[in-house]
Structure formats: C-alpha cells, structure tokens
Amino acid sequence: MNETVKNALLSCTQNVYNYTARGNKSVPYVVYGNDGENVFRSGDHRSERADQGTVDLYTKTASDPLIRAIPRALDTAGVAVYLNSVQYEDEAGLLHYEWVYEAVA
C-alpha cells in the first residue's frame, strides 16, 4: 500500500477504502489499491520502484467536487495520475470514475 496515495486521498475525503468498500453506506466514496509495480534498474540492481494502481470514485452526481479534487491532490503529492474511464454502474445507480496512478514507493 502506498502511503502517499492514501494520504492524498484522505486530504479530499474520509470515505477512503483500500481495495473494497464492502458494507459502506456513504456516497461518495473512494477505493484504491496497488495493481503492480514499475522497477527501474541501474546496472544489475534495482535503483527505484514505483507502485501502480487505481483510484475509483463512486458518486451520485457528475458535479461532485471530488472529481477535480482527487487528481489535484494526487498531483500535488507527486503522484502521476490519469483518468482512465468514467462509467455508470446500473446496479448501484452510481457514477464510477477510475484513475490510474504511479507513485514512487
């Protein structure tokens, strides 16, 4: 788990969960998790490592301020991030914004 990502998200909202928000009743909420890593090698050793993962916002409205606050907070924390997709979750009735991040570990 990347603490930089977690802390950046917590600066936007307290409804932040790692990997799953099972049982959560408060909307909007954010779920994040590492999906892999990117390793930079120098010679025959690892010189730097970055965590890769996703941040998912679930909200009821397309005007939710978290849509702008999340990438801004990650950028301010030095986390590379881009918006990967926006979907409507029929069963939950929520908009789902997904960002992909990469953060030095």
PDB file as gemmi writes it, atoms N, CA and C in Angstrom:
CRYST1    1.000    1.000    1.000  90.00  90.00  90.00 P 1                      
ATOM      1  N   MET A   1       0.849  -1.178   0.000  1.00  0.00           N  
ATOM      2  CA  MET A   1       0.000   0.000   0.000  1.00  0.00           C  
ATOM      3  C   MET A   1       0.890   1.236   0.000  1.00  0.00           C  
ATOM      4  N   ASN A   2       0.575   2.171  -0.846  1.00  0.00           N  
ATOM      5  CA  ASN A   2       1.356   3.387  -0.955  1.00  0.00           C  
ATOM      6  C   ASN A   2       0.753   4.461  -0.048  1.00  0.00           C  
ATOM      7  N   GLU A   3       1.502   4.860   0.963  1.00  0.00           N  
ATOM      8  CA  GLU A   3       1.019   5.844   1.941  1.00  0.00           C  
ATOM      9  C   GLU A   3       0.819   7.217   1.312  1.00  0.00           C  
ATOM     10  N   THR A   4       1.608   7.564   0.306  1.00  0.00           N  
ATOM     11  CA  THR A   4       1.462   8.856  -0.363  1.00  0.00           C  
ATOM     12  C   THR A   4       0.090   8.951  -1.019  1.00  0.00           C  
ATOM     13  N   VAL A   5      -0.319   7.896  -1.698  1.00  0.00           N  
ATOM     14  CA  VAL A   5      -1.630   7.864  -2.346  1.00  0.00           C  
ATOM     15  C   VAL A   5      -2.728   7.928  -1.287  1.00  0.00           C  
ATOM     16  N   LYS A   6      -2.619   7.115  -0.275  1.00  0.00           N  
ATOM     17  CA  LYS A   6      -3.622   7.091   0.796  1.00  0.00           C  
ATOM     18  C   LYS A   6      -3.792   8.469   1.425  1.00  0.00           C  
ATOM     19  N   ASN A   7      -2.691   9.117   1.784  1.00  0.00           N  
ATOM     20  CA  ASN A   7      -2.758  10.427   2.434  1.00  0.00           C  
ATOM     21  C   ASN A   7      -3.325  11.494   1.508  1.00  0.00           C  
ATOM     22  N   ALA A   8      -2.983  11.433   0.223  1.00  0.00           N  
ATOM     23  CA  ALA A   8      -3.542  12.392  -0.740  1.00  0.00           C  
ATOM     24  C   ALA A   8      -5.058  12.239  -0.825  1.00  0.00           C  
ATOM     25  N   LEU A   9      -5.530  11.003  -0.860  1.00  0.00           N  
ATOM     26  CA  LEU A   9      -6.973  10.755  -0.930  1.00  0.00           C  
ATOM     27  C   LEU A   9      -7.679  11.192   0.346  1.00  0.00           C  
ATOM     28  N   LEU A  10      -7.051  10.928   1.496  1.00  0.00           N  
ATOM     29  CA  LEU A  10      -7.646  11.332   2.771  1.00  0.00           C  
ATOM     30  C   LEU A  10      -7.716  12.845   2.925  1.00  0.00           C  
ATOM     31  N   SER A  11      -6.898  13.576   2.163  1.00  0.00           N  
ATOM     32  CA  SER A  11      -6.980  15.038   2.202  1.00  0.00           C  
ATOM     33  C   SER A  11      -8.236  15.534   1.483  1.00  0.00           C  
ATOM     34  N   CYS A  12      -8.870  14.662   0.696  1.00  0.00           N  
ATOM     35  CA  CYS A  12     -10.091  15.014  -0.046  1.00  0.00           C  
ATOM     36  C   CYS A  12     -11.356  14.571   0.671  1.00  0.00           C  
ATOM     37  N   THR A  13     -11.315  13.390   1.293  1.00  0.00           N  
ATOM     38  CA  THR A  13     -12.483  12.808   1.958  1.00  0.00           C  
ATOM     39  C   THR A  13     -12.020  11.733   2.942  1.00  0.00           C  
ATOM     40  N   GLN A  14     -12.822  11.489   3.950  1.00  0.00           N  
ATOM     41  CA  GLN A  14     -12.525  10.405   4.893  1.00  0.00           C  
ATOM     42  C   GLN A  14     -13.117   9.078   4.433  1.00  0.00           C  
ATOM     43  N   ASN A  15     -13.940   9.097   3.400  1.00  0.00           N  
ATOM     44  CA  ASN A  15     -14.554   7.872   2.871  1.00  0.00           C  
ATOM     45  C   ASN A  15     -13.610   7.219   1.865  1.00  0.00           C  
ATOM     46  N   VAL A  16     -12.469   6.747   2.356  1.00  0.00           N  
ATOM     47  CA  VAL A  16     -11.418   6.144   1.536  1.00  0.00           C  
ATOM     48  C   VAL A  16     -11.189   4.713   2.026  1.00  0.00           C  
ATOM     49  N   TYR A  17     -11.173   3.769   1.072  1.00  0.00           N  
ATOM     50  CA  TYR A  17     -11.038   2.352   1.413  1.00  0.00           C  
ATOM     51  C   TYR A  17      -9.978   1.708   0.528  1.00  0.00           C  
ATOM     52  N   ASN A  18      -9.267   0.756   1.099  1.00  0.00           N  
ATOM     53  CA  ASN A  18      -8.231   0.030   0.366  1.00  0.00           C  
ATOM     54  C   ASN A  18      -8.838  -1.247  -0.213  1.00  0.00           C  
ATOM     55  N   TYR A  19      -8.865  -1.360  -1.513  1.00  0.00           N  
ATOM     56  CA  TYR A  19      -9.340  -2.497  -2.305  1.00  0.00           C  
ATOM     57  C   TYR A  19     -10.853  -2.682  -2.335  1.00  0.00           C  
ATOM     58  N   THR A  20     -11.558  -2.508  -1.246  1.00  0.00           N  
ATOM     59  CA  THR A  20     -13.005  -2.709  -1.253  1.00  0.00           C  
ATOM     60  C   THR A  20     -13.672  -1.805  -0.225  1.00  0.00           C  
ATOM     61  N   ALA A  21     -14.900  -1.434  -0.514  1.00  0.00           N  
ATOM     62  CA  ALA A  21     -15.689  -0.628   0.425  1.00  0.00           C  
ATOM     63  C   ALA A  21     -16.885  -1.434   0.906  1.00  0.00           C  
ATOM     64  N   ARG A  22     -16.709  -2.722   1.048  1.00  0.00           N  
ATOM     65  CA  ARG A  22     -17.792  -3.626   1.440  1.00  0.00           C  
ATOM     66  C   ARG A  22     -18.488  -3.100   2.698  1.00  0.00           C  
ATOM     67  N   GLY A  23     -19.787  -3.003   2.618  1.00  0.00           N  
ATOM     68  CA  GLY A  23     -20.568  -2.536   3.757  1.00  0.00           C  
ATOM     69  C   GLY A  23     -20.676  -1.032   3.864  1.00  0.00           C  
ATOM     70  N   ASN A  24     -19.976  -0.290   3.012  1.00  0.00           N  
ATOM     71  CA  ASN A  24     -20.027   1.164   3.062  1.00  0.00           C  
ATOM     72  C   ASN A  24     -21.408   1.655   2.633  1.00  0.00           C  
ATOM     73  N   LYS A  25     -21.936   2.606   3.360  1.00  0.00           N  
ATOM     74  CA  LYS A  25     -23.243   3.170   3.034  1.00  0.00           C  
ATOM     75  C   LYS A  25     -23.154   4.640   2.629  1.00  0.00           C  
ATOM     76  N   SER A  26     -21.998   5.254   2.764  1.00  0.00           N  
ATOM     77  CA  SER A  26     -21.844   6.677   2.494  1.00  0.00           C  
ATOM     78  C   SER A  26     -21.347   6.925   1.077  1.00  0.00           C  
ATOM     79  N   VAL A  27     -22.101   7.704   0.325  1.00  0.00           N  
ATOM     80  CA  VAL A  27     -21.715   8.103  -1.030  1.00  0.00           C  
ATOM     81  C   VAL A  27     -21.505   9.607  -0.988  1.00  0.00           C  
ATOM     82  N   PRO A  28     -20.451  10.118  -1.569  1.00  0.00           N  
ATOM     83  CA  PRO A  28     -19.450   9.457  -2.405  1.00  0.00           C  
ATOM     84  C   PRO A  28     -18.396   8.749  -1.562  1.00  0.00           C  
ATOM     85  N   TYR A  29     -17.711   7.793  -2.204  1.00  0.00           N  
ATOM     86  CA  TYR A  29     -16.598   7.122  -1.553  1.00  0.00           C  
ATOM     87  C   TYR A  29     -15.528   6.770  -2.579  1.00  0.00           C  
ATOM     88  N   VAL A  30     -14.326   6.504  -2.056  1.00  0.00           N  
ATOM     89  CA  VAL A  30     -13.152   6.245  -2.891  1.00  0.00           C  
ATOM     90  C   VAL A  30     -12.554   4.904  -2.499  1.00  0.00           C  
ATOM     91  N   VAL A  31     -12.190   4.115  -3.504  1.00  0.00           N  
ATOM     92  CA  VAL A  31     -11.494   2.845  -3.297  1.00  0.00           C  
ATOM     93  C   VAL A  31     -10.193   2.924  -4.085  1.00  0.00           C  
ATOM     94  N   TYR A  32      -9.095   2.487  -3.467  1.00  0.00           N  
ATOM     95  CA  TYR A  32      -7.815   2.489  -4.163  1.00  0.00           C  
ATOM     96  C   TYR A  32      -7.078   1.194  -3.879  1.00  0.00           C  
ATOM     97  N   GLY A  33      -6.131   0.872  -4.730  1.00  0.00           N  
ATOM     98  CA  GLY A  33      -5.318  -0.311  -4.497  1.00  0.00           C  
ATOM     99  C   GLY A  33      -4.201  -0.431  -5.513  1.00  0.00           C  
ATOM    100  N   ASN A  34      -3.121  -1.040  -5.071  1.00  0.00           N  
ATOM    101  CA  ASN A  34      -1.986  -1.296  -5.966  1.00  0.00           C  
ATOM    102  C   ASN A  34      -2.298  -2.478  -6.870  1.00  0.00           C  
ATOM    103  N   ASP A  35      -1.940  -2.331  -8.149  1.00  0.00           N  
ATOM    104  CA  ASP A  35      -2.135  -3.394  -9.123  1.00  0.00           C  
ATOM    105  C   ASP A  35      -0.813  -4.023  -9.549  1.00  0.00           C  
ATOM    106  N   GLY A  36       0.280  -3.324  -9.311  1.00  0.00           N  
ATOM    107  CA  GLY A  36       1.585  -3.812  -9.752  1.00  0.00           C  
ATOM    108  C   GLY A  36       2.660  -2.804  -9.413  1.00  0.00           C  
ATOM    109  N   GLU A  37       3.787  -2.944 -10.090  1.00  0.00           N  
ATOM    110  CA  GLU A  37       4.886  -2.028  -9.848  1.00  0.00           C  
ATOM    111  C   GLU A  37       5.687  -1.828 -11.127  1.00  0.00           C  
ATOM    112  N   ASN A  38       6.443  -0.775 -11.130  1.00  0.00           N  
ATOM    113  CA  ASN A  38       7.351  -0.492 -12.221  1.00  0.00           C  
ATOM    114  C   ASN A  38       8.725  -0.344 -11.587  1.00  0.00           C  
ATOM    115  N   VAL A  39       9.691  -1.101 -12.074  1.00  0.00           N  
ATOM    116  CA  VAL A  39      11.030  -1.114 -11.474  1.00  0.00           C  
ATOM    117  C   VAL A  39      12.027  -0.550 -12.474  1.00  0.00           C  
ATOM    118  N   PHE A  40      12.825   0.381 -11.989  1.00  0.00           N  
ATOM    119  CA  PHE A  40      13.905   0.944 -12.792  1.00  0.00           C  
ATOM    120  C   PHE A  40      15.214   0.323 -12.342  1.00  0.00           C  
ATOM    121  N   ARG A  41      15.950  -0.199 -13.296  1.00  0.00           N  
ATOM    122  CA  ARG A  41      17.199  -0.879 -12.970  1.00  0.00           C  
ATOM    123  C   ARG A  41      18.390  -0.043 -13.435  1.00  0.00           C  
ATOM    124  N   SER A  42      19.423  -0.076 -12.646  1.00  0.00           N  
ATOM    125  CA  SER A  42      20.682   0.577 -12.985  1.00  0.00           C  
ATOM    126  C   SER A  42      21.762  -0.478 -12.857  1.00  0.00           C  
ATOM    127  N   GLY A  43      22.355  -0.830 -13.996  1.00  0.00           N  
ATOM    128  CA  GLY A  43      23.315  -1.932 -13.965  1.00  0.00           C  
ATOM    129  C   GLY A  43      22.578  -3.208 -13.637  1.00  0.00           C  
ATOM    130  N   ASP A  44      23.023  -3.891 -12.608  1.00  0.00           N  
ATOM    131  CA  ASP A  44      22.388  -5.156 -12.252  1.00  0.00           C  
ATOM    132  C   ASP A  44      21.584  -5.073 -10.951  1.00  0.00           C  
ATOM    133  N   HIS A  45      21.175  -3.868 -10.554  1.00  0.00           N  
ATOM    134  CA  HIS A  45      20.369  -3.756  -9.340  1.00  0.00           C  
ATOM    135  C   HIS A  45      19.194  -2.797  -9.535  1.00  0.00           C  
ATOM    136  N   ARG A  46      18.204  -2.964  -8.702  1.00  0.00           N  
ATOM    137  CA  ARG A  46      17.018  -2.117  -8.743  1.00  0.00           C  
ATOM    138  C   ARG A  46      17.362  -0.778  -8.101  1.00  0.00           C  
ATOM    139  N   SER A  47      17.200   0.308  -8.859  1.00  0.00           N  
ATOM    140  CA  SER A  47      17.544   1.623  -8.324  1.00  0.00           C  
ATOM    141  C   SER A  47      16.319   2.408  -7.847  1.00  0.00           C  
ATOM    142  N   GLU A  48      15.147   2.082  -8.399  1.00  0.00           N  
ATOM    143  CA  GLU A  48      13.937   2.781  -7.988  1.00  0.00           C  
ATOM    144  C   GLU A  48      12.729   1.908  -8.307  1.00  0.00           C  
ATOM    145  N   ARG A  49      11.680   2.056  -7.483  1.00  0.00           N  
ATOM    146  CA  ARG A  49      10.457   1.280  -7.684  1.00  0.00           C  
ATOM    147  C   ARG A  49       9.265   2.206  -7.522  1.00  0.00           C  
ATOM    148  N   ALA A  50       8.258   2.011  -8.360  1.00  0.00           N  
ATOM    149  CA  ALA A  50       7.026   2.790  -8.272  1.00  0.00           C  
ATOM    150  C   ALA A  50       5.838   1.840  -8.201  1.00  0.00           C  
ATOM    151  N   ASP A  51       4.900   2.137  -7.306  1.00  0.00           N  
ATOM    152  CA  ASP A  51       3.649   1.388  -7.226  1.00  0.00           C  
ATOM    153  C   ASP A  51       2.718   1.867  -8.325  1.00  0.00           C  
ATOM    154  N   GLN A  52       2.005   0.941  -8.948  1.00  0.00           N  
ATOM    155  CA  GLN A  52       0.980   1.269  -9.931  1.00  0.00           C  
ATOM    156  C   GLN A  52      -0.352   0.775  -9.394  1.00  0.00           C  
ATOM    157  N   GLY A  53      -1.395   1.525  -9.646  1.00  0.00           N  
ATOM    158  CA  GLY A  53      -2.697   1.093  -9.169  1.00  0.00           C  
ATOM    159  C   GLY A  53      -3.811   1.963  -9.684  1.00  0.00           C  
ATOM    160  N   THR A  54      -4.974   1.791  -9.075  1.00  0.00           N  
ATOM    161  CA  THR A  54      -6.148   2.557  -9.480  1.00  0.00           C  
ATOM    162  C   THR A  54      -6.798   3.223  -8.282  1.00  0.00           C  
ATOM    163  N   VAL A  55      -7.447   4.334  -8.574  1.00  0.00           N  
ATOM    164  CA  VAL A  55      -8.286   5.058  -7.620  1.00  0.00           C  
ATOM    165  C   VAL A  55      -9.663   5.129  -8.254  1.00  0.00           C  
ATOM    166  N   ASP A  56     -10.679   4.690  -7.530  1.00  0.00           N  
ATOM    167  CA  ASP A  56     -12.048   4.661  -8.041  1.00  0.00           C  
ATOM    168  C   ASP A  56     -12.946   5.515  -7.162  1.00  0.00           C  
ATOM    169  N   LEU A  57     -13.620   6.469  -7.782  1.00  0.00           N  
ATOM    170  CA  LEU A  57     -14.596   7.312  -7.096  1.00  0.00           C  
ATOM    171  C   LEU A  57     -15.988   6.853  -7.495  1.00  0.00           C  
ATOM    172  N   TYR A  58     -16.845   6.630  -6.507  1.00  0.00           N  
ATOM    173  CA  TYR A  58     -18.246   6.285  -6.731  1.00  0.00           C  
ATOM    174  C   TYR A  58     -19.079   7.437  -6.185  1.00  0.00           C  
ATOM    175  N   THR A  59     -19.885   8.030  -7.052  1.00  0.00           N  
ATOM    176  CA  THR A  59     -20.655   9.212  -6.679  1.00  0.00           C  
ATOM    177  C   THR A  59     -22.004   9.205  -7.370  1.00  0.00           C  
ATOM    178  N   LYS A  60     -22.916  10.031  -6.865  1.00  0.00           N  
ATOM    179  CA  LYS A  60     -24.247  10.119  -7.462  1.00  0.00           C  
ATOM    180  C   LYS A  60     -24.355  11.242  -8.483  1.00  0.00           C  
ATOM    181  N   THR A  61     -23.372  12.134  -8.528  1.00  0.00           N  
ATOM    182  CA  THR A  61     -23.511  13.316  -9.371  1.00  0.00           C  
ATOM    183  C   THR A  61     -22.252  13.624 -10.174  1.00  0.00           C  
ATOM    184  N   ALA A  62     -22.454  14.071 -11.402  1.00  0.00           N  
ATOM    185  CA  ALA A  62     -21.331  14.432 -12.273  1.00  0.00           C  
ATOM    186  C   ALA A  62     -20.711  15.767 -11.874  1.00  0.00           C  
ATOM    187  N   SER A  63     -21.309  16.470 -10.929  1.00  0.00           N  
ATOM    188  CA  SER A  63     -20.745  17.737 -10.457  1.00  0.00           C  
ATOM    189  C   SER A  63     -20.062  17.597  -9.097  1.00  0.00           C  
ATOM    190  N   ASP A  64     -19.794  16.375  -8.674  1.00  0.00           N  
ATOM    191  CA  ASP A  64     -19.140  16.127  -7.386  1.00  0.00           C  
ATOM    192  C   ASP A  64     -17.765  16.791  -7.378  1.00  0.00           C  
ATOM    193  N   PRO A  65     -17.451  17.605  -6.378  1.00  0.00           N  
ATOM    194  CA  PRO A  65     -16.145  18.274  -6.317  1.00  0.00           C  
ATOM    195  C   PRO A  65     -14.962  17.301  -6.216  1.00  0.00           C  
ATOM    196  N   LEU A  66     -15.207  16.069  -5.786  1.00  0.00           N  
ATOM    197  CA  LEU A  66     -14.118  15.088  -5.695  1.00  0.00           C  
ATOM    198  C   LEU A  66     -13.563  14.715  -7.076  1.00  0.00           C  
ATOM    199  N   ILE A  67     -14.358  14.899  -8.118  1.00  0.00           N  
ATOM    200  CA  ILE A  67     -13.901  14.582  -9.470  1.00  0.00           C  
ATOM    201  C   ILE A  67     -12.674  15.419  -9.832  1.00  0.00           C  
ATOM    202  N   ARG A  68     -12.628  16.642  -9.367  1.00  0.00           N  
ATOM    203  CA  ARG A  68     -11.473  17.514  -9.605  1.00  0.00           C  
ATOM    204  C   ARG A  68     -10.464  17.450  -8.449  1.00  0.00           C  
ATOM    205  N   ALA A  69     -10.961  17.259  -7.241  1.00  0.00           N  
ATOM    206  CA  ALA A  69     -10.080  17.278  -6.065  1.00  0.00           C  
ATOM    207  C   ALA A  69      -9.128  16.085  -6.028  1.00  0.00           C  
ATOM    208  N   ILE A  70      -9.580  14.912  -6.431  1.00  0.00           N  
ATOM    209  CA  ILE A  70      -8.743  13.713  -6.348  1.00  0.00           C  
ATOM    210  C   ILE A  70      -7.497  13.819  -7.224  1.00  0.00           C  
ATOM    211  N   PRO A  71      -7.628  14.090  -8.534  1.00  0.00           N  
ATOM    212  CA  PRO A  71      -6.399  14.185  -9.329  1.00  0.00           C  
ATOM    213  C   PRO A  71      -5.515  15.356  -8.902  1.00  0.00           C  
ATOM    214  N   ARG A  72      -6.119  16.445  -8.443  1.00  0.00           N  
ATOM    215  CA  ARG A  72      -5.337  17.588  -7.972  1.00  0.00           C  
ATOM    216  C   ARG A  72      -4.522  17.207  -6.725  1.00  0.00           C  
ATOM    217  N   ALA A  73      -5.140  16.491  -5.787  1.00  0.00           N  
ATOM    218  CA  ALA A  73      -4.433  16.078  -4.563  1.00  0.00           C  
ATOM    219  C   ALA A  73      -3.308  15.101  -4.884  1.00  0.00           C  
ATOM    220  N   LEU A  74      -3.560  14.164  -5.796  1.00  0.00           N  
ATOM    221  CA  LEU A  74      -2.512  13.211  -6.187  1.00  0.00           C  
ATOM    222  C   LEU A  74      -1.364  13.931  -6.884  1.00  0.00           C  
ATOM    223  N   ASP A  75      -1.699  14.866  -7.772  1.00  0.00           N  
ATOM    224  CA  ASP A  75      -0.670  15.636  -8.472  1.00  0.00           C  
ATOM    225  C   ASP A  75       0.173  16.440  -7.482  1.00  0.00           C  
ATOM    226  N   THR A  76      -0.474  17.089  -6.532  1.00  0.00           N  
ATOM    227  CA  THR A  76       0.231  17.870  -5.505  1.00  0.00           C  
ATOM    228  C   THR A  76       1.170  16.992  -4.689  1.00  0.00           C  
ATOM    229  N   ALA A  77       0.785  15.735  -4.474  1.00  0.00           N  
ATOM    230  CA  ALA A  77       1.612  14.794  -3.701  1.00  0.00           C  
ATOM    231  C   ALA A  77       2.728  14.171  -4.546  1.00  0.00           C  
ATOM    232  N   GLY A  78       2.798  14.527  -5.828  1.00  0.00           N  
ATOM    233  CA  GLY A  78       3.848  13.997  -6.690  1.00  0.00           C  
ATOM    234  C   GLY A  78       3.530  12.652  -7.303  1.00  0.00           C  
ATOM    235  N   VAL A  79       2.247  12.312  -7.355  1.00  0.00           N  
ATOM    236  CA  VAL A  79       1.799  11.036  -7.910  1.00  0.00           C  
ATOM    237  C   VAL A  79       1.353  11.265  -9.356  1.00  0.00           C  
ATOM    238  N   ALA A  80       1.917  10.506 -10.283  1.00  0.00           N  
ATOM    239  CA  ALA A  80       1.469  10.572 -11.679  1.00  0.00           C  
ATOM    240  C   ALA A  80       0.104   9.918 -11.774  1.00  0.00           C  
ATOM    241  N   VAL A  81      -0.833  10.579 -12.447  1.00  0.00           N  
ATOM    242  CA  VAL A  81      -2.205  10.071 -12.492  1.00  0.00           C  
ATOM    243  C   VAL A  81      -2.874  10.491 -13.796  1.00  0.00           C  
ATOM    244  N   TYR A  82      -3.749   9.620 -14.317  1.00  0.00           N  
ATOM    245  CA  TYR A  82      -4.583   9.995 -15.456  1.00  0.00           C  
ATOM    246  C   TYR A  82      -5.955   9.341 -15.320  1.00  0.00           C  
ATOM    247  N   LEU A  83      -6.969  10.020 -15.869  1.00  0.00           N  
ATOM    248  CA  LEU A  83      -8.323   9.491 -15.868  1.00  0.00           C  
ATOM    249  C   LEU A  83      -8.404   8.383 -16.900  1.00  0.00           C  
ATOM    250  N   ASN A  84      -8.755   7.183 -16.463  1.00  0.00           N  
ATOM    251  CA  ASN A  84      -8.803   6.022 -17.342  1.00  0.00           C  
ATOM    252  C   ASN A  84     -10.206   5.772 -17.897  1.00  0.00           C  
ATOM    253  N   SER A  85     -11.244   5.965 -17.061  1.00  0.00           N  
ATOM    254  CA  SER A  85     -12.598   5.709 -17.547  1.00  0.00           C  
ATOM    255  C   SER A  85     -13.640   6.356 -16.641  1.00  0.00           C  
ATOM    256  N   VAL A  86     -14.812   6.568 -17.221  1.00  0.00           N  
ATOM    257  CA  VAL A  86     -15.992   7.007 -16.487  1.00  0.00           C  
ATOM    258  C   VAL A  86     -17.116   6.086 -16.922  1.00  0.00           C  
ATOM    259  N   GLN A  87     -17.798   5.495 -15.939  1.00  0.00           N  
ATOM    260  CA  GLN A  87     -18.841   4.519 -16.228  1.00  0.00           C  
ATOM    261  C   GLN A  87     -20.048   4.794 -15.340  1.00  0.00           C  
ATOM    262  N   TYR A  88     -21.186   4.265 -15.743  1.00  0.00           N  
ATOM    263  CA  TYR A  88     -22.365   4.297 -14.887  1.00  0.00           C  
ATOM    264  C   TYR A  88     -22.627   2.877 -14.413  1.00  0.00           C  
ATOM    265  N   GLU A  89     -22.671   2.706 -13.098  1.00  0.00           N  
ATOM    266  CA  GLU A  89     -22.925   1.383 -12.503  1.00  0.00           C  
ATOM    267  C   GLU A  89     -24.435   1.234 -12.300  1.00  0.00           C  
ATOM    268  N   ASP A  90     -25.066   0.454 -13.175  1.00  0.00           N  
ATOM    269  CA  ASP A  90     -26.525   0.302 -13.159  1.00  0.00           C  
ATOM    270  C   ASP A  90     -27.065  -0.220 -11.832  1.00  0.00           C  
ATOM    271  N   GLU A  91     -26.471  -1.297 -11.321  1.00  0.00           N  
ATOM    272  CA  GLU A  91     -26.986  -1.909 -10.085  1.00  0.00           C  
ATOM    273  C   GLU A  91     -26.955  -0.958  -8.909  1.00  0.00           C  
ATOM    274  N   ALA A  92     -25.864  -0.214  -8.776  1.00  0.00           N  
ATOM    275  CA  ALA A  92     -25.711   0.700  -7.644  1.00  0.00           C  
ATOM    276  C   ALA A  92     -26.311   2.072  -7.925  1.00  0.00           C  
ATOM    277  N   GLY A  93     -26.503   2.405  -9.205  1.00  0.00           N  
ATOM    278  CA  GLY A  93     -27.012   3.721  -9.559  1.00  0.00           C  
ATOM    279  C   GLY A  93     -25.991   4.818  -9.314  1.00  0.00           C  
ATOM    280  N   LEU A  94     -24.699   4.490  -9.511  1.00  0.00           N  
ATOM    281  CA  LEU A  94     -23.620   5.438  -9.224  1.00  0.00           C  
ATOM    282  C   LEU A  94     -22.736   5.667 -10.444  1.00  0.00           C  
ATOM    283  N   LEU A  95     -22.182   6.865 -10.533  1.00  0.00           N  
ATOM    284  CA  LEU A  95     -21.129   7.144 -11.495  1.00  0.00           C  
ATOM    285  C   LEU A  95     -19.826   6.622 -10.927  1.00  0.00           C  
ATOM    286  N   HIS A  96     -19.001   6.060 -11.786  1.00  0.00           N  
ATOM    287  CA  HIS A  96     -17.731   5.437 -11.370  1.00  0.00           C  
ATOM    288  C   HIS A  96     -16.609   6.058 -12.188  1.00  0.00           C  
ATOM    289  N   TYR A  97     -15.759   6.840 -11.524  1.00  0.00           N  
ATOM    290  CA  TYR A  97     -14.581   7.441 -12.147  1.00  0.00           C  
ATOM    291  C   TYR A  97     -13.371   6.620 -11.744  1.00  0.00           C  
ATOM    292  N   GLU A  98     -12.542   6.252 -12.722  1.00  0.00           N  
ATOM    293  CA  GLU A  98     -11.344   5.458 -12.430  1.00  0.00           C  
ATOM    294  C   GLU A  98     -10.103   6.183 -12.939  1.00  0.00           C  
ATOM    295  N   TRP A  99      -9.160   6.410 -12.019  1.00  0.00           N  
ATOM    296  CA  TRP A  99      -7.863   6.981 -12.355  1.00  0.00           C  
ATOM    297  C   TRP A  99      -6.792   5.914 -12.178  1.00  0.00           C  
ATOM    298  N   VAL A 100      -5.774   5.934 -13.021  1.00  0.00           N  
ATOM    299  CA  VAL A 100      -4.606   5.075 -12.875  1.00  0.00           C  
ATOM    300  C   VAL A 100      -3.472   5.940 -12.339  1.00  0.00           C  
ATOM    301  N   TYR A 101      -2.768   5.421 -11.336  1.00  0.00           N  
ATOM    302  CA  TYR A 101      -1.665   6.194 -10.752  1.00  0.00           C  
ATOM    303  C   TYR A 101      -0.369   5.392 -10.776  1.00  0.00           C  
ATOM    304  N   GLU A 102       0.726   6.136 -10.637  1.00  0.00           N  
ATOM    305  CA  GLU A 102       2.040   5.561 -10.427  1.00  0.00           C  
ATOM    306  C   GLU A 102       2.752   6.455  -9.433  1.00  0.00           C  
ATOM    307  N   ALA A 103       3.213   5.862  -8.342  1.00  0.00           N  
ATOM    308  CA  ALA A 103       3.821   6.622  -7.258  1.00  0.00           C  
ATOM    309  C   ALA A 103       5.106   5.942  -6.790  1.00  0.00           C  
ATOM    310  N   VAL A 104       6.156   6.736  -6.662  1.00  0.00           N  
ATOM    311  CA  VAL A 104       7.432   6.198  -6.184  1.00  0.00           C  
ATOM    312  C   VAL A 104       7.208   5.619  -4.793  1.00  0.00           C  
ATOM    313  N   ALA A 105       7.698   4.399  -4.626  1.00  0.00           N  
ATOM    314  CA  ALA A 105       7.496   3.692  -3.356  1.00  0.00           C  
ATOM    315  C   ALA A 105       8.657   3.893  -2.413  1.00  0.00           C  
TER     316      ALA A 105                                                      
END                                                                             
